């Protein structure tokens, strides 16, 4: 028995390291992710929380200890302090979960978003920073005007967009690669079917599947969590469809030539991971390094999430998000054109 | 009879290899043309160039005396050597999918009947047997009611019964006046189905004619096979050509009676003798000088 297990163990190990693409992938992927993330966050000192600092508020008298409490808080690690010149601007960012707290250190006033778990945590940190000798919180909490976006309403467009991204990239690209590998594509090629007809059918089919499932998920979640869409549902549908289109066509470029599922899988992971973290699905990139913002602008998901948030959270119209729409449309056209240009029915 | 297809000096070069090296032949309408050859002889490459999947380095293809146009590619049907079927579709759905790729569609009921798919129409593609899969692939090749059908090793890997089944279907297709181009390395298959066979080796056609004429020309002998020969001395100064094979000794003769009399005179035990006329396999080995390189 042990001999049988041993020979299988040896054979399986050989299979693993002789399959170069998957072997390299298993080593390179975690390295890419770790190196990428360490670069991304090194400049922010791994900030988990973002505090908007607004200097000067009004001329109310300052309690003693305010300055010290602020200095104490500033020494807390993992909070990034971003300066703002305009209070309304800072409050707006707070309402939209782009920062977690707004502080006016000269006057000892702060604002938080009551629905945000991160706001709650930063508030606790601020209170804990009270000067030891006094042990009293010298900062005063101000209530924002009630236009704050509920945390779940902020998170929701990101989550459905991210789900759409996975379904669009893997659902289409992977199937095309598998069909090329097992010869189904080659068989299609011997019929009057043309590459663009094949690709369009794949896109529409996946679009249909994603729309049906997303509408169902949206309805259930919206009912459960009382999520409101402040803008029009049609506008929301429009930006979403454009987003699906752009990401599917991105997947089709990856799937245009290769017949290796491992390779396609690797490339797709390499794209989905940074896209998931840099498209503000989970956290805002407020105050991040310029080059991170720049990279995030290369991803279609950034424009989808932003557009959907503006429609759902702020009631924006299509005209208000026209830049998002233009970029998504341009990406879709470029990706589809490149995908059908590179497309190859059979294995290389 | 008119030539439906004519291939003139077809060449396909890959770096360092002449996969197809100046191949010419013509195929008459309504016949079955068998292309034989060991693995790597250039059969599939030749066929794929005609099918339009690969580009020739040089040479000409004429369909009804004209260069193949768009119409040609919608009038041919193809069955590949190794293709998977689309996943999660039933047999009937797959047939309909392929029928609808074409303007000119075969009648669905006729297709089902000719390829004997009645019993498996509702079955998932992943749950059909090897023989059933080949029949479905054949039906897919007939989806556009084509004039020319390319069958690339259609019975490789099938059991004897399933092979015979498929041969019957090909005979039926032939009886509908369709032209069949068959590549195979089963000599019995080529002999039964083909009106003309061409034998290819190293990218060249080394013999082409009807199986009957080829055999008459190259292999008119009869083989007398002796099994379990223990005393090799009986073959000393034997008057006919012979050689040792795995099971014993094979003698080749034009006069079986005389040969048998010599054996009887030499007191050879004839209780396990086999006598057979030479077939395409002998011809093939004679011409290519090798065992099938499979």
Interface residues (C-beta under 8 A of the other chain):
Chain A: X179 X182 X183 X184 X186 X187 X188 X189 X190 X191 X192 X193 X346
Chain B: X51 X52 X53 X70 X73 X74 X76 X78 X80 X82 X83 X84 X85 X86 X98 X101 X102 X103 X140 X144
